[in-house]
Amino acid sequence: MSYDTMQPRTVFDEVEDELRRAQQLHPPAHSGHEGWAIIKEEMDELWEAVRLKQSTPGRTDKMRREAIQVAAMALRFLIEMDGFQN
């Protein structure tokens, strides 16, 4: 699916779905440091996908999935930051 043909709400829905999935699977971060580390891990995974050769099958889909996870974890950080025990 290309960006040009996607409706913006579709992306937001996917990010929200990923956020809810992560909230069900994993407890909240305990600190800003932990929340940052979670986002960095997702960024590292996105970077790995970006670095794949352009001819790699599924590269665009992988980048998209990882970017959605980055966005979801950034939202989770914002939602949960008042509860961090820094």
BELFEN-V702792 format. One record per helix or strand of 3 or more residues. SS is the DSSP state (hx for helix, st for strand). FROM is the first residue (numbers start at 1). TO is the last residue. If there is no record, write none. Layout:
SS:FROM:TO + SS:FROM:TO
//
This chain:
hx:3:5 + hx:8:25 + hx:32:51 + hx:59:83
//
